[in-house]
């Protein structure tokens, strides 16, 4: 039995049935039915992906389903990994949605029907085996996600603005992918991936670079890579939280998949893994995105916006690994290429796990308090102990600290970069000598900043004193939401202590991406990860046990010392009293760090990068300028890239629109003249070019 084919067929049926059920099922049962249907759709996708990476690739063709080209589906090792990750996140989000959407304003027929279709479209993107199928599934994914992002547009104006940004950016990215793949298809017999692979070696000089650059722009936009990231910190916070988890933990991964599929697989035959400049560009964009994303997250006070900017950081780290793998592959170092790509794909899996926990926990906080502002939260530990514990676990997993989930993949990435030393081969060694230390510094910097970011989010948002009445009255979420978060948290723990459990999936995807040569195996082991071909080993399980034992010994020794001191004490018992506090009284929430003040030292260090804006307005009484009526202080950290890149473009578009009004006078004769002169101009150009 071919489990890959069975899983894909089951996912298609379950997704369509769940969408239909959302329309006909009564409102009181809709959340449960759609949530369970979405989870089952994701589970079927997991079955398909596991079957593909286990050596059962599936392929099918439906020529009558799509005009002209039909639908062509095939799942190999590379696509199987992304199908598995998407399916697992779909299971978590579906379980969570059974309780989250009920009574939250997103349980209408439209939003409920689109949810399983969104998961289904994401499952079929890495399963597509032709350009037309990929583009159709990609556009379905974009449209369904857009409808889910704007599900609450009637309640908040910010949702509509975020939806507009997302709609424009995602369709510009689609046009870039479309242009690149159409140029590629023009040199192939048809639009199947097999025909593209065959045509890659015959591409004229420069065409491969045009194809790769165009598709990189489109796929990088979907992954939230700088400078095409502007939609991500807007759309992810405004979407319903289970949709935020799907977008941040599953959808952005498909941008990485597209880069791998085109760069390594479809274009791989052109130059033995691609042109060196391609992968330098990918690595550079990844390093910039990682550092810039985590800096923006460190400054943010909006919990879900912080998590969205963290997604840009983590996708940047993934692209650092992808770019390094491409550089090593073109340099004839298959072991290092396999190690770098293994680290990148393992980080894709790890990021999906901990980002699901964090976004689902953020949704729990939003449902209980009605706010995402860390400066207005605090004190959630008392009323929401389970959510607090799960968010803390997710924060540890994202912080690249042992025994966190991200620690293993980032350690592997650093090992690949550090072992990529110059080899004395002229220009290649010069490029490596310059690029690799910069990449190592970027990864190390993001690791430190991510610790500060999640200490801020967890400490200020959950452990500090409550700063608002709603935060003080917050109560735990329903069992369905906790179950969805708990499943993702269990995956985080498993990936942290036994990352080798997913090595077969990662190895199959790595081998497929690098041409199936069989010489790219870079990591082996069960409890201990042993690097192949280079020096290095790590045992996350033993490390976790050692940290747990050390913590237990310290705790036991502390308690023993306290007990011994109490036993040795004689005389009357001491009476507890509050210590002298200089007349300040007990600490209040106003005396504690806010998220803004916690990030202020980091802001000073990176002042030239983040460019904060401060504005103080002082209003005086009319009777005397010496008497101050009010003082207004504004402080914000804008997106500097957005201001320098997007603001001028938007201003130019606005001016063009204003100028265009002068052409629309309402005169039919003038409009006919426009058409006549345009046709004449086109004919003159064509005549000159013949």
HELIX and SHEET records of a PDB file:
HELIX    1   1 UNK A    3  UNK A   24  1                                  22    
HELIX    2   2 UNK A   27  UNK A   53  1                                  27    
HELIX    3   3 UNK A   77  UNK A  100  1                                  24    
HELIX    4   4 UNK A  109  UNK A  125  1                                  17    
HELIX    5   5 UNK A  131  UNK A  149  1                                  19    
HELIX    6   6 UNK A  157  UNK A  185  1                                  29    
HELIX    7   7 UNK A  193  UNK A  200  1                                   8    
HELIX    8   8 UNK A  207  UNK A  223  1                                  17    
HELIX    9   9 UNK A  232  UNK A  238  1                                   7    
HELIX   10  10 UNK A  241  UNK A  246  1                                   6    
HELIX   11  11 UNK A  247  UNK A  251  3                                   5    
HELIX   12  12 UNK A  252  UNK A  260  1                                   9    
HELIX   13  13 UNK A  261  UNK A  266  3                                   6    
HELIX   14  14 UNK A  268  UNK A  270  5                                   3    
HELIX   15  15 UNK A  276  UNK A  299  1                                  24    
HELIX   16  16 UNK A  303  UNK A  330  1                                  28    
HELIX   17  17 UNK A  334  UNK A  369  1                                  36    
HELIX   18  18 UNK A  374  UNK A  376  5                                   3    
HELIX   19  19 UNK A  380  UNK A  383  1                                   4    
HELIX   20  20 UNK A  385  UNK A  398  1                                  14    
HELIX   21  21 UNK A  405  UNK A  419  1                                  15    
HELIX   22  22 UNK A  427  UNK A  458  1                                  32    
HELIX   23  23 UNK A  459  UNK A  463  3                                   5    
HELIX   24  24 UNK A  469  UNK A  472  1                                   4    
HELIX   25  25 UNK A  479  UNK A  497  1                                  19    
HELIX   26  26 UNK A  499  UNK A  502  5                                   4    
HELIX   27  27 UNK A  503  UNK A  513  1                                  11    
HELIX   28  28 UNK A  540  UNK A  568  1                                  29    
HELIX   29  29 UNK A  589  UNK A  591  5                                   3    
HELIX   30  30 UNK A  595  UNK A  605  1                                  11    
HELIX   31  31 UNK A  607  UNK A  610  1                                   4    
HELIX   32  32 UNK A  640  UNK A  641  1                                   2    
HELIX   33  33 UNK A  642  UNK A  646  3                                   5    
HELIX   34  34 UNK A  647  UNK A  661  1                                  15    
HELIX   35  35 UNK A  668  UNK A  689  1                                  22    
SHEET    1   A 2 UNK A  58  UNK A  62  0                                        
SHEET    2   A 2 UNK A  71  UNK A  75 -1                                        
SHEET    1   B 3 UNK A 523  UNK A 524  0                                        
SHEET    2   B 3 UNK A 529  UNK A 531 -1                                        
SHEET    3   B 3 UNK A 537  UNK A 538 -1                                        
SHEET    1   C 2 UNK A 613  UNK A 620  0                                        
SHEET    2   C 2 UNK A 628  UNK A 636 -1                                        
END                                                                             
